[in-house]
């Protein structure tokens, strides 16, 4: 069984930064593709950024230049800079055994709240 453990959410002022982390723990024998999704109140869950085992990325247009996804083995990071109120959402870590996947995978974390507000 594989579990995704997230950390790093919180409250930040507009223009501030946060770094989210997520580690895949358990019976893992390969490098997984990993991603971050988010869901704001009343909206559908959306892909923020994804990264394959080889480092290929897929980043949502509205966060390009502000958010950076990176990884170290089966830990994925989301560095979020220049945060805006519209970035407020619950952020979910996602992973899949397909190492080249750049869309939603089968594993989900519990979610971490990011709130951008004065």
C-alpha positions in Angstrom: 0.0 0.0 0.0 1.3 3.5 -0.9 0.4 6.6 1.0 1.0 10.2 0.0 2.0 12.5 2.9 1.7 16.2 2.3 3.0 19.3 4.2 3.5 23.0 3.7 0.1 24.6 3.4 -1.0 27.7 5.3 -2.0 31.3 5.3 0.1 33.8 3.3 -0.4 37.4 2.2 -0.8 38.2 -1.5 2.7 38.3 -3.1 4.0 35.8 -0.6 5.5 32.3 -1.1 4.8 28.8 0.1 6.4 25.5 -0.6 4.4 22.3 -0.6 6.0 18.9 -0.2 4.6 15.4 -0.7 6.3 12.1 -0.2 5.1 8.7 -1.4 5.6 6.1 1.3 5.0 2.4 1.4 5.6 -0.5 -0.9 7.2 1.4 -3.8 9.7 -0.3 -6.1 9.9 2.3 -8.8 9.8 6.1 -9.5 6.2 7.4 -9.8 4.9 10.3 -11.8 3.7 12.9 -9.4 1.5 16.0 -9.5 -0.3 18.7 -7.7 -4.0 19.5 -8.1 -6.1 22.1 -6.4 -9.8 22.6 -5.6 -11.3 25.9 -4.7 -14.8 26.1 -3.1 -17.5 25.6 -5.6 -15.0 24.7 -8.4 -13.8 21.5 -9.9 -10.4 20.0 -9.0 -7.8 21.1 -11.5 -4.2 20.2 -12.4 -1.7 22.7 -11.2 1.5 20.9 -12.2 2.8 17.4 -13.0 6.2 15.9 -13.3 7.4 12.6 -14.8 10.1 10.4 -13.4 12.5 11.9 -16.0 11.6 15.5 -15.0 9.2 16.4 -17.9 6.6 18.8 -16.6 3.1 20.0 -17.4 2.2 23.3 -15.7 -1.1 25.2 -15.7 -0.8 28.3 -17.8 -2.1 30.7 -15.0 0.7 29.6 -12.7 3.6 29.5 -15.1 6.4 31.8 -14.0 5.1 31.7 -10.4 4.9 28.1 -9.5 7.7 25.5 -9.9 7.3 21.8 -9.6 10.4 19.6 -8.8 11.1 16.3 -7.3 13.7 14.1 -5.6 12.9 10.4 -6.1 9.4 10.0 -4.8 9.1 13.3 -3.1 7.5 16.2 -5.1 7.7 19.9 -4.3 5.6 22.8 -5.4 7.3 26.2 -4.9 4.6 28.9 -5.1 5.8 32.5 -5.4 3.8 35.7 -6.1 0.7 34.1 -4.6 -2.6 35.6 -5.5 -6.0 35.4 -3.7 -7.3 33.2 -6.6 -4.6 30.6 -5.7 -6.6 29.9 -2.5 -7.6 26.3 -2.6 -7.1 22.9 -1.1 -4.0 21.5 -2.8 -3.8 17.7 -3.4 -0.8 15.6 -4.1 -1.3 13.0 -6.8 0.9 10.1 -8.0 0.8 7.2 -10.4 3.0 4.1 -11.0 3.1 5.1 -14.7 6.4 7.1 -14.6 5.5 9.1 -17.7 2.0 10.2 -16.7 1.3 14.0 -16.8 -2.5 13.8 -16.0 -4.3 12.6 -12.9 -3.0 9.4 -11.4 -4.6 6.8 -9.1 -3.2 7.9 -5.7 -4.3 11.0 -3.8 -3.1 12.7 -0.7 -5.4 14.1 2.0 -5.0 17.7 0.8 -3.5 20.8 2.4 -5.2 24.2 2.6 -3.5 27.2 1.0 -5.1 30.5 1.8 -3.9 33.8 0.2 -5.4 36.7 2.0 -4.6 40.0 3.8 
